[in-house]
Amino acid sequence: MESKAILKYSRIAPRKVRRVTKLIAGVKAGEALVNLGFLPQRGGKIVAKVLKSAIANAEQKKVADPESMRIAKIFVDQGPSMKRMSTRSMGRADMIKKRSCHITVILED
């Protein structure tokens, strides 16, 4: 039995979150939550939130002990980028892309 949680349009660059997700892929959900709590990166808190949601979904489905389930898949997709303009010298302008991402966590027995 599997449980799934998705966070969409998170305002952090996908590259920064992928650094965190590589650390917890294939680990038990309980251990991953503890590890994410000690990470200094901002992405750690966001991924922990999605992982807690996946554990809660597993409890709702009445799956055997969600804490001992392992992370089968965790991936980060790129979301839409907000485009902003920044002034440069000699009347020019630069594009600033504020990126967002979609985080998906799948747990299984």
PyMOL commands that set and color helices and strands:
alter all, ss='L'
color gray80, all
select helices_A, chain A and resi 14-24+29-37+42-60+66-68+89-91
alter helices_A, ss='H'
color red, helices_A
select strands_A, chain A and resi 2-10+70-78+82-87+93-98+101-108
alter strands_A, ss='S'
color yellow, strands_A
deselect
rebuild
show_as cartoon
